[in-house]
Amino acid sequence: MQIKPLYDRVLVRRIEEEEKTAGGIIIPDNAKEKPTRGEIVSVGQGSRDENGNIQPLAVKAGDVVLFAKWGGTEVKVNGEELLIMKESDILGIVEGEAGAQKAA
């Protein structure tokens, strides 16, 4: 099954954060917070302006982004947990990093 987001929504795969701190302390699973970084899997066609013209999204599939901790709606696709969120919930694009290293 594949999901194609509508309008200004995007489908995001969370990227797991490091399991160790800079000082070498290992963080147990139950103390970890949900990641706020993810890879864009799929994007909608864009939102419509007041004249009915489609405004394309600023993000594309493969971009690594930062988003709000509680942003998006969790969905399960082929056994994988993904997020659907509006483009406005994305805080920024992480430059110089293409593709997910450790997918959640």
N, C-alpha and C positions, 0 to 999 in steps of 0.2 A: 504494500500500500504506500502511496506517495501523497503528500499534502502540498498543495500550491496555495500559499496565503493570498488573501484578497486585499485589494486596495493598498493601504500603506502599512500592512502588517508584514512581519518577517518571521521565519522559522529559525530558531537558534539552538545549537548544541552546546551545552556547558563545557568549559575546559577546566579540568581539575587543577587546583593550585598545588604548589609544592607541599610535600609531607613533612619537610624539615624547615625550621627557621634558619635565618642567617647564622645564628650561633650554634646550630647543629642539634637543636632540640626537636625530637620527633613528635608531631602532633597526632594524638590518637583520633580514630575515625569519629568517635562520639563528641569530640571537642571542635571538630572542623565546622566552619560555616559554609553555606552553599556558595559555590563560585559565582563571581560577578563578571566573569569574562566568558565569552563564547564565540563560536564560529557561526557565521551566517550560512545556513543550509539552503534556503530558498527565500525569495522575496516576491511580494505582490507587484502588480503593474504600476502602482502609484496612486496618489489621491487626486481627486478632481477639484479644481479651483471653482470660483463662483461663475465662471464662463463655461464650465463643463470640460475644460481642457485637462488632460492628465499631466500631473507634475511627477516626473520620475523620482525614485528614491535616491538618497545619497549613498546608500550601502548596496553591496552586491554579494552574491554567493561567494564564499571563501574569505570574506573580510573577518578579522578578529575584532570584536567590539567589547566595550564595557557597558554594563547596564545596571539599573537599580537592583538592590538586593532582593526585593520582593516584586520585581517587575515581571510581567508576562503571565501566561496561563500554561501550566504543565499539561502536556499531552504525551501519550505513549504511541509510538509508531514502530511497528515491527519489533517490539520488545525494548526499544530505546526511548528514554525519557528526553523529550525536547520541549522547548518553550515557544509559544506563539506570542508575539508582542507587537505593539505599534512602533513605528520608526521613532516616534517622539519619546519612547521609553529608553532609547539607546542614548547613552551619555557621550560616547565618543568612539572613534575607530583607533585601534592600536596599530600604529604604523611600523613597518619593518618586520612584521610577523605574519606570515601567510600560512593558513591551515592550522588545525588543532594538533598539538603535540600529544596531549593525553586527553582524549575525549571522556566525558563523564558517563 
